[in-house]
Amino acid sequence: MIDREAGLSRRRLLAGTGVALAGSAMASVARAQAPAEPPPESDPDFAGPDHHPPEATTPAPETLKAVDWNWVRGQWALDWSWVNLSAMLFASNPRLVRTAIARHRDGLDANPVTYLEANNRPLQNAARQAAGQYFGAAWESIALVESTTSGVGLMYAGLLVGYGDEILTTTHDYYVTHEALRLAAQRNGAMVKKISLFDEARTATIPQIVGRLMGAVTDKTRVLALTWVHSSTGLKMPIGAIAQALKSVNATREPHRRVLLCVDGVHGFGVENETLESLGADALAAGCHKWLFGPRGTGVVFFRPDAIGRFAPTIPSFLAPNAYGAWLGNYDPGANTGARMTPGGFKAFEHVWALTEAFQFHNMVGKAAIAARTRALAGRLKMGLSQMPHIAVRTPMDPNLSAGIVSFDVVGQSADAVVRKLRGARVIGSAAPYARRHVRLTPSFRNTEADVDFALQALSQIKG
Ligand SMILES: Cc1ncc(COP(=O)(O)O)c(C=O)c1O
């Protein structure tokens, strides 16, 4: 059913185009590797600009006007004998990102100290700028982290709340949010309240979700801790509508009592055509090694500049320009920033620095095109599944309440058994580690209609 050979030969044909496009983009990234500033790590008093001048490292979104999805698919080095519907788990990288990682790895292997000194701060800041440009957010308020989990952990551990304050979350959120809140509350004394927003995701509505949430906000509520796209059912939360509803609550509150909207954004980030502004979140954490197909071990936390003062760093920063100066001079490092929220320490820098190319690749293909493609493939999958009597789809059909995750159950079979059988048919999906486990298939913009049809065909054979 899947014409993999056609895909492969087309890929070979188009490989040259890819190299040429990537080449021009990489040339401008390479220019960012010759910083004018001395490395702060070797000069503790150095308090130079926390800003490498913006480079035109990101081609305009128009670069690939009419998207050739075969070309896009050909940027991956996947084993094409599998149908990979697993974008929500762990990324493999497109060529542009692979090449950037390899270039930095070679530089570090040749001379780790000089390569690090020459590149570290400018390339971390270039990655923050690329993230800010991609997500319409102020780059100075972006922290670089290693995963969604570490981002969510830092976001909630850093909340400046205390005894008597309430944090409102839901029963639908993932382990990472619940556990980060539990651990944070043990230290800060705040109360974590969990509510249910619906019985079945499939039939949930936006007014119902917003109404239940706002109905649970009290005078003591300081934070809403939510997830953009639930990884159990694939329901996409109406974050924009929730932010809108919060505005009237916050309008009469002093700044330190305002309800903050904090989001685990990983399953919408790299999928949806939104910005931090359009969502209206105060803080959003997302791993970059899932739908964004960025380097493994990377993530970001976006803060609104007017909200970042409600958080404090947890791990000492190496990136803040006055980090060492404040330590040695024994003075307060000052207002919170994305650099201060970025954990310090030596890292797999070849991955951190290559984040820029991940955003570049998404911009090249186009955020709107990626969102539309993902929506179309997920819609096709949901439609096909809903026509099979032995399958119960758990994800809403409405694209306003869903993104790329498609969750379902096969009547009479455990989710794990179905995932195993799908593997036997060379389709990669997963089961969610929740109390109610569903099967999840997650088409992304590197998949084709044929991939979806192949998975549907395999599922039609998997009956109780
Ligand atoms: C909602 C949600 N948040 C966080 C994570 C963990 O992401 P990461 O591997 O980037 O820490 C997952 C699952 O992988 C998830 O489903």
PDBQT file of the ligand as one rigid body, heavy atoms in Angstrom, charges set to zero:
ROOT
HETATM    1  C1  LIG A 501       2.219  16.081  28.388  1.00  0.00    +0.000 C 
HETATM    2  C2  LIG A 501       3.628  15.596  28.483  1.00  0.00    +0.000 A 
HETATM    3  N1  LIG A 501       4.549  16.354  29.101  1.00  0.00    +0.000 NA
HETATM    4  C3  LIG A 501       5.825  15.966  29.206  1.00  0.00    +0.000 A 
HETATM    5  C4  LIG A 501       6.264  14.784  28.679  1.00  0.00    +0.000 A 
HETATM    6  C5  LIG A 501       7.714  14.419  28.808  1.00  0.00    +0.000 C 
HETATM    7  O1  LIG A 501       8.427  15.109  27.817  1.00  0.00    +0.000 OA
HETATM    8  P1  LIG A 501      10.012  15.158  27.803  1.00  0.00    +0.000 P 
HETATM    9  O2  LIG A 501      10.474  13.820  27.356  1.00  0.00    +0.000 OA
HETATM   10  O3  LIG A 501      10.385  16.221  26.829  1.00  0.00    +0.000 OA
HETATM   11  O4  LIG A 501      10.445  15.475  29.191  1.00  0.00    +0.000 OA
HETATM   12  C6  LIG A 501       5.332  13.936  28.027  1.00  0.00    +0.000 A 
HETATM   13  C7  LIG A 501       5.656  12.619  27.456  1.00  0.00    +0.000 C 
HETATM   14  O5  LIG A 501       6.569  12.307  26.854  1.00  0.00    +0.000 OA
HETATM   15  C8  LIG A 501       4.001  14.366  27.939  1.00  0.00    +0.000 A 
HETATM   16  O6  LIG A 501       3.082  13.597  27.322  1.00  0.00    +0.000 OA
ENDROOT
TORSDOF 0
